[in-house]
Amino acid sequence: MTTQRPTGPTETTGTTGPADTTDPARTTGTSRTFHLAARPHGFPTPDLFSLHEAPVPEPSPGTAVVENLYLSVDPYHREEMDSGWDVGAPREGRALGRVIASRAPEFAEGGLVLHREGWRTHAVVAPGESGVRKVPSYDGVPLTAYMSLLGGTGLTAYVALTRTLELRPGQDLFISAAAGGVGTAAGRMARLLGAGRIVGSAGTPAKVARLTGELGFDAAFDYHDGPVGELLAQAAPDGIDAYLDNVGGDHLAGAISALREHGRIAWVGAISQYHSAHEPPAAPRNLFDIVEKSLRLEGVMVRNYRDVQQELEDFLVPHLRTGAVVPEVTVVEGFERTVDGFLGMLRGENTGKMLIRIAD
């Protein structure tokens, strides 16, 4: 497992080449897919996944076969294991792949495509399907950006900051799980948006040091060091205006205490209860402070904001091209280690977005 810290962008190209022919030789070989073998009870274990092999599929009219290059493993996959995914069926997730055979004029062979048929080496995609789109042709932008800052992770952070929190220059912000994919993206974007004091929480001293030393946070704390409310009060003694919540539980309670009147909360995730879905933790005892302080709490579902994608790219691409902003990603090498990467992400072994690289 490696954490990538690029010193600058690398060049990638958009889609090129013909799209109206299919070479059967391109789809020979074996395709591998991870299935859910059983539902978890508590923290997931490797035996809950099974690996299946089949011939690489061939495209039908209007579709294309993609060889996946990068797979995304995300916190929401843990929730899907409880009820969203069918036992015995292939998993799904965001992926970036290269078209190896096409019978869809929109997808040129050799072109790059983003889609949601992850947890497998090969996928069949069609234009117009949810989550399927060609990789934009931005010279100087590294491929990992399309799976992190310019992908669903970055869009979630951007929407939370600009739509839900309506963050304005000079306002103070707290981000929980700040060393994760959404957290690091939100920290970088908040700085670009002119935020005042940015505070983050993380799970290790090393991550805390990176938040303040490399990722632009003004203060950070290890939530293992004491009650979150007290640690946040020390890091933000004058309070905060906005909170981006990736954790829930005691982090949400601490943020409610620290928020000033008319503060806002963007609730993105609840890591604290992902492994206890059948016995979720008790709600924060200070929920009524939301009324007392006239706070606003709103959930963030990125699928409701697909129309903001171009705005996100217009905002970030210039900074990516100059190297002022670089994708913060942790990369696990090899398709066979997809489950390892997923479980490592749940244990907090990543800084930034966790990706699986399965092909060059």
Contacts in CASP RR format, 6 or more apart in sequence:
PFRMAT RR
TARGET T0000
AUTHOR 0000-0000-0000
METHOD contacts of the structure
MODEL  1
MTTQRPTGPTETTGTTGPADTTDPARTTGTSRTFHLAARPHGFPTPDLFS
LHEAPVPEPSPGTAVVENLYLSVDPYHREEMDSGWDVGAPREGRALGRVI
ASRAPEFAEGGLVLHREGWRTHAVVAPGESGVRKVPSYDGVPLTAYMSLL
GGTGLTAYVALTRTLELRPGQDLFISAAAGGVGTAAGRMARLLGAGRIVG
SAGTPAKVARLTGELGFDAAFDYHDGPVGELLAQAAPDGIDAYLDNVGGD
HLAGAISALREHGRIAWVGAISQYHSAHEPPAAPRNLFDIVEKSLRLEGV
MVRNYRDVQQELEDFLVPHLRTGAVVPEVTVVEGFERTVDGFLGMLRGEN
TGKMLIRIAD
1 330 0 8 1.000
1 331 0 8 1.000
1 332 0 8 1.000
1 333 0 8 1.000
1 341 0 8 1.000
1 349 0 8 1.000
1 350 0 8 1.000
2 330 0 8 1.000
2 331 0 8 1.000
2 333 0 8 1.000
3 329 0 8 1.000
3 330 0 8 1.000
3 331 0 8 1.000
3 350 0 8 1.000
3 351 0 8 1.000
3 352 0 8 1.000
4 144 0 8 1.000
4 327 0 8 1.000
4 329 0 8 1.000
4 330 0 8 1.000
4 331 0 8 1.000
5 214 0 8 1.000
5 326 0 8 1.000
5 328 0 8 1.000
6 142 0 8 1.000
6 326 0 8 1.000
6 327 0 8 1.000
7 326 0 8 1.000
8 142 0 8 1.000
8 323 0 8 1.000
8 326 0 8 1.000
9 140 0 8 1.000
9 141 0 8 1.000
9 142 0 8 1.000
9 145 0 8 1.000
9 320 0 8 1.000
9 321 0 8 1.000
9 322 0 8 1.000
9 323 0 8 1.000
9 326 0 8 1.000
10 140 0 8 1.000
10 142 0 8 1.000
10 143 0 8 1.000
11 139 0 8 1.000
11 140 0 8 1.000
12 112 0 8 1.000
12 135 0 8 1.000
12 138 0 8 1.000
12 139 0 8 1.000
12 140 0 8 1.000
12 141 0 8 1.000
12 142 0 8 1.000
12 143 0 8 1.000
13 137 0 8 1.000
13 139 0 8 1.000
14 111 0 8 1.000
14 112 0 8 1.000
14 134 0 8 1.000
14 135 0 8 1.000
14 136 0 8 1.000
14 137 0 8 1.000
15 99 0 8 1.000
15 107 0 8 1.000
15 108 0 8 1.000
15 110 0 8 1.000
15 111 0 8 1.000
15 112 0 8 1.000
15 134 0 8 1.000
15 135 0 8 1.000
15 137 0 8 1.000
16 108 0 8 1.000
16 110 0 8 1.000
16 111 0 8 1.000
17 108 0 8 1.000
17 109 0 8 1.000
17 110 0 8 1.000
17 111 0 8 1.000
18 108 0 8 1.000
18 109 0 8 1.000
19 64 0 8 1.000
19 99 0 8 1.000
19 102 0 8 1.000
19 104 0 8 1.000
19 105 0 8 1.000
19 106 0 8 1.000
19 107 0 8 1.000
19 108 0 8 1.000
19 109 0 8 1.000
20 102 0 8 1.000
20 103 0 8 1.000
20 105 0 8 1.000
21 109 0 8 1.000
22 58 0 8 1.000
22 59 0 8 1.000
22 101 0 8 1.000
22 102 0 8 1.000
22 103 0 8 1.000
23 101 0 8 1.000
24 58 0 8 1.000
26 65 0 8 1.000
26 100 0 8 1.000
26 101 0 8 1.000
26 109 0 8 1.000
27 55 0 8 1.000
27 56 0 8 1.000
27 57 0 8 1.000
27 58 0 8 1.000
27 59 0 8 1.000
27 65 0 8 1.000
27 100 0 8 1.000
27 101 0 8 1.000
28 55 0 8 1.000
28 56 0 8 1.000
29 55 0 8 1.000
29 56 0 8 1.000
30 53 0 8 1.000
30 54 0 8 1.000
30 55 0 8 1.000
30 56 0 8 1.000
31 53 0 8 1.000
31 54 0 8 1.000
31 55 0 8 1.000
31 56 0 8 1.000
31 57 0 8 1.000
31 120 0 8 1.000
31 121 0 8 1.000
31 122 0 8 1.000
32 51 0 8 1.000
32 52 0 8 1.000
32 53 0 8 1.000
32 120 0 8 1.000
32 121 0 8 1.000
32 335 0 8 1.000
33 51 0 8 1.000
33 52 0 8 1.000
33 53 0 8 1.000
33 54 0 8 1.000
33 90 0 8 1.000
33 91 0 8 1.000
33 119 0 8 1.000
33 120 0 8 1.000
33 121 0 8 1.000
34 49 0 8 1.000
34 50 0 8 1.000
34 51 0 8 1.000
34 52 0 8 1.000
34 90 0 8 1.000
34 91 0 8 1.000
34 119 0 8 1.000
34 120 0 8 1.000
34 338 0 8 1.000
34 339 0 8 1.000
35 49 0 8 1.000
35 50 0 8 1.000
35 51 0 8 1.000
35 52 0 8 1.000
35 88 0 8 1.000
35 89 0 8 1.000
35 90 0 8 1.000
35 91 0 8 1.000
36 48 0 8 1.000
36 49 0 8 1.000
36 50 0 8 1.000
36 81 0 8 1.000
36 85 0 8 1.000
36 86 0 8 1.000
36 87 0 8 1.000
36 88 0 8 1.000
36 89 0 8 1.000
36 91 0 8 1.000
37 47 0 8 1.000
37 48 0 8 1.000
37 49 0 8 1.000
37 50 0 8 1.000
37 87 0 8 1.000
37 88 0 8 1.000
38 47 0 8 1.000
38 48 0 8 1.000
38 87 0 8 1.000
39 48 0 8 1.000
39 81 0 8 1.000
39 82 0 8 1.000
39 87 0 8 1.000
40 48 0 8 1.000
40 78 0 8 1.000
40 81 0 8 1.000
40 82 0 8 1.000
40 275 0 8 1.000
42 275 0 8 1.000
42 276 0 8 1.000
43 275 0 8 1.000
43 346 0 8 1.000
44 78 0 8 1.000
44 81 0 8 1.000
44 275 0 8 1.000
44 342 0 8 1.000
44 343 0 8 1.000
44 346 0 8 1.000
45 343 0 8 1.000
46 339 0 8 1.000
46 340 0 8 1.000
46 343 0 8 1.000
48 81 0 8 1.000
49 91 0 8 1.000
49 339 0 8 1.000
50 88 0 8 1.000
51 336 0 8 1.000
52 90 0 8 1.000
56 65 0 8 1.000
56 122 0 8 1.000
57 65 0 8 1.000
57 122 0 8 1.000
57 124 0 8 1.000
58 65 0 8 1.000
58 101 0 8 1.000
59 65 0 8 1.000
59 101 0 8 1.000
59 102 0 8 1.000
59 103 0 8 1.000
59 104 0 8 1.000
59 124 0 8 1.000
60 103 0 8 1.000
60 124 0 8 1.000
61 103 0 8 1.000
62 103 0 8 1.000
62 104 0 8 1.000
62 126 0 8 1.000
62 127 0 8 1.000
63 102 0 8 1.000
63 103 0 8 1.000
63 104 0 8 1.000
63 124 0 8 1.000
63 125 0 8 1.000
63 126 0 8 1.000
64 99 0 8 1.000
64 101 0 8 1.000
64 102 0 8 1.000
64 103 0 8 1.000
64 104 0 8 1.000
64 107 0 8 1.000
64 113 0 8 1.000
64 124 0 8 1.000
64 125 0 8 1.000
64 126 0 8 1.000
65 99 0 8 1.000
65 100 0 8 1.000
65 101 0 8 1.000
65 102 0 8 1.000
65 122 0 8 1.000
65 123 0 8 1.000
65 124 0 8 1.000
66 95 0 8 1.000
66 97 0 8 1.000
66 98 0 8 1.000
66 99 0 8 1.000
66 100 0 8 1.000
66 113 0 8 1.000
66 115 0 8 1.000
66 117 0 8 1.000
66 122 0 8 1.000
66 123 0 8 1.000
66 124 0 8 1.000
66 125 0 8 1.000
67 97 0 8 1.000
67 98 0 8 1.000
67 100 0 8 1.000
67 121 0 8 1.000
67 122 0 8 1.000
67 359 0 8 1.000
68 95 0 8 1.000
68 96 0 8 1.000
68 97 0 8 1.000
68 117 0 8 1.000
68 118 0 8 1.000
68 120 0 8 1.000
68 121 0 8 1.000
68 122 0 8 1.000
68 123 0 8 1.000
68 358 0 8 1.000
68 359 0 8 1.000
69 96 0 8 1.000
69 97 0 8 1.000
69 98 0 8 1.000
69 112 0 8 1.000
69 143 0 8 1.000
69 357 0 8 1.000
69 358 0 8 1.000
69 359 0 8 1.000
69 360 0 8 1.000
70 95 0 8 1.000
70 96 0 8 1.000
70 97 0 8 1.000
70 143 0 8 1.000
70 144 0 8 1.000
70 147 0 8 1.000
70 355 0 8 1.000
70 356 0 8 1.000
70 357 0 8 1.000
70 358 0 8 1.000
71 93 0 8 1.000
71 94 0 8 1.000
71 95 0 8 1.000
71 118 0 8 1.000
71 119 0 8 1.000
71 335 0 8 1.000
71 338 0 8 1.000
71 355 0 8 1.000
71 356 0 8 1.000
71 358 0 8 1.000
72 93 0 8 1.000
72 94 0 8 1.000
72 95 0 8 1.000
72 118 0 8 1.000
72 147 0 8 1.000
72 153 0 8 1.000
72 353 0 8 1.000
72 354 0 8 1.000
72 355 0 8 1.000
72 356 0 8 1.000
73 338 0 8 1.000
73 341 0 8 1.000
73 342 0 8 1.000
73 345 0 8 1.000
73 354 0 8 1.000
73 355 0 8 1.000
73 356 0 8 1.000
74 93 0 8 1.000
74 94 0 8 1.000
74 153 0 8 1.000
74 345 0 8 1.000
74 354 0 8 1.000
75 246 0 8 1.000
75 269 0 8 1.000
75 271 0 8 1.000
75 274 0 8 1.000
75 345 0 8 1.000
75 346 0 8 1.000
77 91 0 8 1.000
77 93 0 8 1.000
77 342 0 8 1.000
78 274 0 8 1.000
78 275 0 8 1.000
78 346 0 8 1.000
79 274 0 8 1.000
79 277 0 8 1.000
82 277 0 8 1.000
85 91 0 8 1.000
85 92 0 8 1.000
90 119 0 8 1.000
90 120 0 8 1.000
91 118 0 8 1.000
91 119 0 8 1.000
91 120 0 8 1.000
92 116 0 8 1.000
92 117 0 8 1.000
92 118 0 8 1.000
92 119 0 8 1.000
93 116 0 8 1.000
93 117 0 8 1.000
93 118 0 8 1.000
93 119 0 8 1.000
94 114 0 8 1.000
94 115 0 8 1.000
94 116 0 8 1.000
94 118 0 8 1.000
94 147 0 8 1.000
94 151 0 8 1.000
94 152 0 8 1.000
95 114 0 8 1.000
95 115 0 8 1.000
95 116 0 8 1.000
95 117 0 8 1.000
95 118 0 8 1.000
95 123 0 8 1.000
96 112 0 8 1.000
96 113 0 8 1.000
96 114 0 8 1.000
96 135 0 8 1.000
96 143 0 8 1.000
96 146 0 8 1.000
96 147 0 8 1.000
97 112 0 8 1.000
97 113 0 8 1.000
97 114 0 8 1.000
97 115 0 8 1.000
97 123 0 8 1.000
98 110 0 8 1.000
98 111 0 8 1.000
98 112 0 8 1.000
98 113 0 8 1.000
98 359 0 8 1.000
99 107 0 8 1.000
99 108 0 8 1.000
99 109 0 8 1.000
99 110 0 8 1.000
99 111 0 8 1.000
99 112 0 8 1.000
99 113 0 8 1.000
100 109 0 8 1.000
100 110 0 8 1.000
100 122 0 8 1.000
101 109 0 8 1.000
102 108 0 8 1.000
102 109 0 8 1.000
104 126 0 8 1.000
104 127 0 8 1.000
106 127 0 8 1.000
106 134 0 8 1.000
107 113 0 8 1.000
107 125 0 8 1.000
107 127 0 8 1.000
107 134 0 8 1.000
111 134 0 8 1.000
111 135 0 8 1.000
112 134 0 8 1.000
112 135 0 8 1.000
112 143 0 8 1.000
112 146 0 8 1.000
113 125 0 8 1.000
113 132 0 8 1.000
113 133 0 8 1.000
113 134 0 8 1.000
113 135 0 8 1.000
114 131 0 8 1.000
114 132 0 8 1.000
114 133 0 8 1.000
114 134 0 8 1.000
114 135 0 8 1.000
114 146 0 8 1.000
114 147 0 8 1.000
114 151 0 8 1.000
115 123 0 8 1.000
115 125 0 8 1.000
115 129 0 8 1.000
115 131 0 8 1.000
115 132 0 8 1.000
115 133 0 8 1.000
116 130 0 8 1.000
116 131 0 8 1.000
116 132 0 8 1.000
117 123 0 8 1.000
117 124 0 8 1.000
117 125 0 8 1.000
119 338 0 8 1.000
121 335 0 8 1.000
121 358 0 8 1.000
121 359 0 8 1.000
125 132 0 8 1.000
126 132 0 8 1.000
135 143 0 8 1.000
135 146 0 8 1.000
136 146 0 8 1.000
136 150 0 8 1.000
136 313 0 8 1.000
138 313 0 8 1.000
138 317 0 8 1.000
138 320 0 8 1.000
138 321 0 8 1.000
139 321 0 8 1.000
140 320 0 8 1.000
140 321 0 8 1.000
141 150 0 8 1.000
141 317 0 8 1.000
141 320 0 8 1.000
141 321 0 8 1.000
142 320 0 8 1.000
142 326 0 8 1.000
142 327 0 8 1.000
144 327 0 8 1.000
144 329 0 8 1.000
144 331 0 8 1.000
144 353 0 8 1.000
144 355 0 8 1.000
145 316 0 8 1.000
145 320 0 8 1.000
145 327 0 8 1.000
147 153 0 8 1.000
147 327 0 8 1.000
147 329 0 8 1.000
147 353 0 8 1.000
147 355 0 8 1.000
148 154 0 8 1.000
148 181 0 8 1.000
148 185 0 8 1.000
148 327 0 8 1.000
148 328 0 8 1.000
148 329 0 8 1.000
148 352 0 8 1.000
148 353 0 8 1.000
148 355 0 8 1.000
149 185 0 8 1.000
149 188 0 8 1.000
149 316 0 8 1.000
149 320 0 8 1.000
149 325 0 8 1.000
149 327 0 8 1.000
150 312 0 8 1.000
150 313 0 8 1.000
150 316 0 8 1.000
150 317 0 8 1.000
150 320 0 8 1.000
152 302 0 8 1.000
153 181 0 8 1.000
153 182 0 8 1.000
153 185 0 8 1.000
153 353 0 8 1.000
154 182 0 8 1.000
154 185 0 8 1.000
154 189 0 8 1.000
154 312 0 8 1.000
155 302 0 8 1.000
155 305 0 8 1.000
155 308 0 8 1.000
155 309 0 8 1.000
155 312 0 8 1.000
156 182 0 8 1.000
156 185 0 8 1.000
156 268 0 8 1.000
156 300 0 8 1.000
156 302 0 8 1.000
157 182 0 8 1.000
157 183 0 8 1.000
157 185 0 8 1.000
157 186 0 8 1.000
157 187 0 8 1.000
157 189 0 8 1.000
157 244 0 8 1.000
158 185 0 8 1.000
158 189 0 8 1.000
158 308 0 8 1.000
158 311 0 8 1.000
158 312 0 8 1.000
158 315 0 8 1.000
159 300 0 8 1.000
159 302 0 8 1.000
159 305 0 8 1.000
159 308 0 8 1.000
160 182 0 8 1.000
160 186 0 8 1.000
160 244 0 8 1.000
160 266 0 8 1.000
160 268 0 8 1.000
160 300 0 8 1.000
161 167 0 8 1.000
161 186 0 8 1.000
161 189 0 8 1.000
161 190 0 8 1.000
161 193 0 8 1.000
161 244 0 8 1.000
161 266 0 8 1.000
162 193 0 8 1.000
163 305 0 8 1.000
163 308 0 8 1.000
164 264 0 8 1.000
164 266 0 8 1.000
164 298 0 8 1.000
164 299 0 8 1.000
164 300 0 8 1.000
165 173 0 8 1.000
165 242 0 8 1.000
165 244 0 8 1.000
165 264 0 8 1.000
165 265 0 8 1.000
165 266 0 8 1.000
166 264 0 8 1.000
167 173 0 8 1.000
167 190 0 8 1.000
167 193 0 8 1.000
167 195 0 8 1.000
167 241 0 8 1.000
167 242 0 8 1.000
169 193 0 8 1.000
169 194 0 8 1.000
169 195 0 8 1.000
169 196 0 8 1.000
170 194 0 8 1.000
170 195 0 8 1.000
170 196 0 8 1.000
171 195 0 8 1.000
171 196 0 8 1.000
171 241 0 8 1.000
171 242 0 8 1.000
172 195 0 8 1.000
172 196 0 8 1.000
172 197 0 8 1.000
172 198 0 8 1.000
172 199 0 8 1.000
172 236 0 8 1.000
172 238 0 8 1.000
172 239 0 8 1.000
172 240 0 8 1.000
172 241 0 8 1.000
172 242 0 8 1.000
173 187 0 8 1.000
173 190 0 8 1.000
173 195 0 8 1.000
173 196 0 8 1.000
173 197 0 8 1.000
173 198 0 8 1.000
173 199 0 8 1.000
173 240 0 8 1.000
173 241 0 8 1.000
173 242 0 8 1.000
173 243 0 8 1.000
173 244 0 8 1.000
174 199 0 8 1.000
174 200 0 8 1.000
174 201 0 8 1.000
174 232 0 8 1.000
174 236 0 8 1.000
174 240 0 8 1.000
174 242 0 8 1.000
174 243 0 8 1.000
174 244 0 8 1.000
174 255 0 8 1.000
174 258 0 8 1.000
175 183 0 8 1.000
175 186 0 8 1.000
175 187 0 8 1.000
175 190 0 8 1.000
175 198 0 8 1.000
175 199 0 8 1.000
175 200 0 8 1.000
175 201 0 8 1.000
175 217 0 8 1.000
175 243 0 8 1.000
175 244 0 8 1.000
175 246 0 8 1.000
176 200 0 8 1.000
176 201 0 8 1.000
176 243 0 8 1.000
176 244 0 8 1.000
176 245 0 8 1.000
176 246 0 8 1.000
176 247 0 8 1.000
176 248 0 8 1.000
176 251 0 8 1.000
176 255 0 8 1.000
177 183 0 8 1.000
177 201 0 8 1.000
177 202 0 8 1.000
177 246 0 8 1.000
177 247 0 8 1.000
177 271 0 8 1.000
178 184 0 8 1.000
178 186 0 8 1.000
178 187 0 8 1.000
178 200 0 8 1.000
178 201 0 8 1.000
178 202 0 8 1.000
178 211 0 8 1.000
178 215 0 8 1.000
178 217 0 8 1.000
178 220 0 8 1.000
179 202 0 8 1.000
179 203 0 8 1.000
179 207 0 8 1.000
179 210 0 8 1.000
179 211 0 8 1.000
179 215 0 8 1.000
179 351 0 8 1.000
179 352 0 8 1.000
180 246 0 8 1.000
180 348 0 8 1.000
180 350 0 8 1.000
180 351 0 8 1.000
180 352 0 8 1.000
180 353 0 8 1.000
181 328 0 8 1.000
181 350 0 8 1.000
181 352 0 8 1.000
181 353 0 8 1.000
181 354 0 8 1.000
182 244 0 8 1.000
182 246 0 8 1.000
182 268 0 8 1.000
183 244 0 8 1.000
183 246 0 8 1.000
183 352 0 8 1.000
184 215 0 8 1.000
184 328 0 8 1.000
184 351 0 8 1.000
184 352 0 8 1.000
184 353 0 8 1.000
185 328 0 8 1.000
185 352 0 8 1.000
185 353 0 8 1.000
186 244 0 8 1.000
187 195 0 8 1.000
187 198 0 8 1.000
187 215 0 8 1.000
187 216 0 8 1.000
187 217 0 8 1.000
188 215 0 8 1.000
188 216 0 8 1.000
188 325 0 8 1.000
188 328 0 8 1.000
189 315 0 8 1.000
189 316 0 8 1.000
190 198 0 8 1.000
191 198 0 8 1.000
191 216 0 8 1.000
192 315 0 8 1.000
192 319 0 8 1.000
192 325 0 8 1.000
196 218 0 8 1.000
197 218 0 8 1.000
197 219 0 8 1.000
197 236 0 8 1.000
197 238 0 8 1.000
197 240 0 8 1.000
198 216 0 8 1.000
198 217 0 8 1.000
198 218 0 8 1.000
198 219 0 8 1.000
199 217 0 8 1.000
199 218 0 8 1.000
199 219 0 8 1.000
199 220 0 8 1.000
199 221 0 8 1.000
199 232 0 8 1.000
199 235 0 8 1.000
199 236 0 8 1.000
199 240 0 8 1.000
200 211 0 8 1.000
200 217 0 8 1.000
200 219 0 8 1.000
200 220 0 8 1.000
200 221 0 8 1.000
200 235 0 8 1.000
201 220 0 8 1.000
201 221 0 8 1.000
201 222 0 8 1.000
201 223 0 8 1.000
201 228 0 8 1.000
201 231 0 8 1.000
201 232 0 8 1.000
201 247 0 8 1.000
201 251 0 8 1.000
202 208 0 8 1.000
202 211 0 8 1.000
202 220 0 8 1.000
202 221 0 8 1.000
202 222 0 8 1.000
202 223 0 8 1.000
203 222 0 8 1.000
203 223 0 8 1.000
203 224 0 8 1.000
203 348 0 8 1.000
204 222 0 8 1.000
205 222 0 8 1.000
207 220 0 8 1.000
207 222 0 8 1.000
207 351 0 8 1.000
208 220 0 8 1.000
208 221 0 8 1.000
208 222 0 8 1.000
210 351 0 8 1.000
211 217 0 8 1.000
211 220 0 8 1.000
212 218 0 8 1.000
212 219 0 8 1.000
212 220 0 8 1.000
215 328 0 8 1.000
219 235 0 8 1.000
219 236 0 8 1.000
220 235 0 8 1.000
221 231 0 8 1.000
221 232 0 8 1.000
221 234 0 8 1.000
221 235 0 8 1.000
223 231 0 8 1.000
223 250 0 8 1.000
223 251 0 8 1.000
225 231 0 8 1.000
227 250 0 8 1.000
228 250 0 8 1.000
228 251 0 8 1.000
228 253 0 8 1.000
228 254 0 8 1.000
229 250 0 8 1.000
229 253 0 8 1.000
229 254 0 8 1.000
229 257 0 8 1.000
229 258 0 8 1.000
232 240 0 8 1.000
232 254 0 8 1.000
232 255 0 8 1.000
232 257 0 8 1.000
232 258 0 8 1.000
233 239 0 8 1.000
233 257 0 8 1.000
233 258 0 8 1.000
236 258 0 8 1.000
239 258 0 8 1.000
239 259 0 8 1.000
239 260 0 8 1.000
240 255 0 8 1.000
240 258 0 8 1.000
240 259 0 8 1.000
240 260 0 8 1.000
240 263 0 8 1.000
241 259 0 8 1.000
241 260 0 8 1.000
241 263 0 8 1.000
241 264 0 8 1.000
242 259 0 8 1.000
242 263 0 8 1.000
242 264 0 8 1.000
242 265 0 8 1.000
242 266 0 8 1.000
243 252 0 8 1.000
243 255 0 8 1.000
243 258 0 8 1.000
243 259 0 8 1.000
243 264 0 8 1.000
243 265 0 8 1.000
243 266 0 8 1.000
244 266 0 8 1.000
244 268 0 8 1.000
245 251 0 8 1.000
245 252 0 8 1.000
245 255 0 8 1.000
245 265 0 8 1.000
245 266 0 8 1.000
245 267 0 8 1.000
245 268 0 8 1.000
245 269 0 8 1.000
245 270 0 8 1.000
246 268 0 8 1.000
246 269 0 8 1.000
246 271 0 8 1.000
247 269 0 8 1.000
247 270 0 8 1.000
247 271 0 8 1.000
247 272 0 8 1.000
248 267 0 8 1.000
248 269 0 8 1.000
248 270 0 8 1.000
248 271 0 8 1.000
248 272 0 8 1.000
248 273 0 8 1.000
249 270 0 8 1.000
249 272 0 8 1.000
249 273 0 8 1.000
249 281 0 8 1.000
249 283 0 8 1.000
249 284 0 8 1.000
250 272 0 8 1.000
250 284 0 8 1.000
251 272 0 8 1.000
252 265 0 8 1.000
252 267 0 8 1.000
252 284 0 8 1.000
253 284 0 8 1.000
253 285 0 8 1.000
253 286 0 8 1.000
254 284 0 8 1.000
254 286 0 8 1.000
255 265 0 8 1.000
256 265 0 8 1.000
256 284 0 8 1.000
256 286 0 8 1.000
256 287 0 8 1.000
256 289 0 8 1.000
256 290 0 8 1.000
256 293 0 8 1.000
256 295 0 8 1.000
257 286 0 8 1.000
257 289 0 8 1.000
259 265 0 8 1.000
259 293 0 8 1.000
259 295 0 8 1.000
260 293 0 8 1.000
261 293 0 8 1.000
261 294 0 8 1.000
261 295 0 8 1.000
262 293 0 8 1.000
262 294 0 8 1.000
262 295 0 8 1.000
262 296 0 8 1.000
263 293 0 8 1.000
263 294 0 8 1.000
263 295 0 8 1.000
263 296 0 8 1.000
264 295 0 8 1.000
264 296 0 8 1.000
264 297 0 8 1.000
264 298 0 8 1.000
265 295 0 8 1.000
265 296 0 8 1.000
265 297 0 8 1.000
265 298 0 8 1.000
266 298 0 8 1.000
266 299 0 8 1.000
266 300 0 8 1.000
267 297 0 8 1.000
267 298 0 8 1.000
267 299 0 8 1.000
267 300 0 8 1.000
268 299 0 8 1.000
268 300 0 8 1.000
272 281 0 8 1.000
273 280 0 8 1.000
273 281 0 8 1.000
274 346 0 8 1.000
275 346 0 8 1.000
289 295 0 8 1.000
290 297 0 8 1.000
316 325 0 8 1.000
319 325 0 8 1.000
320 326 0 8 1.000
320 327 0 8 1.000
327 353 0 8 1.000
328 351 0 8 1.000
328 352 0 8 1.000
328 353 0 8 1.000
329 352 0 8 1.000
329 353 0 8 1.000
329 354 0 8 1.000
329 355 0 8 1.000
330 349 0 8 1.000
330 350 0 8 1.000
330 351 0 8 1.000
330 352 0 8 1.000
330 353 0 8 1.000
330 354 0 8 1.000
330 355 0 8 1.000
331 355 0 8 1.000
331 356 0 8 1.000
331 357 0 8 1.000
332 338 0 8 1.000
332 340 0 8 1.000
332 341 0 8 1.000
332 354 0 8 1.000
332 355 0 8 1.000
332 356 0 8 1.000
332 357 0 8 1.000
333 356 0 8 1.000
333 357 0 8 1.000
334 356 0 8 1.000
334 357 0 8 1.000
334 358 0 8 1.000
335 356 0 8 1.000
335 358 0 8 1.000
337 356 0 8 1.000
338 356 0 8 1.000
338 358 0 8 1.000
341 349 0 8 1.000
341 354 0 8 1.000
341 356 0 8 1.000
342 354 0 8 1.000
344 350 0 8 1.000
344 354 0 8 1.000
345 354 0 8 1.000
END
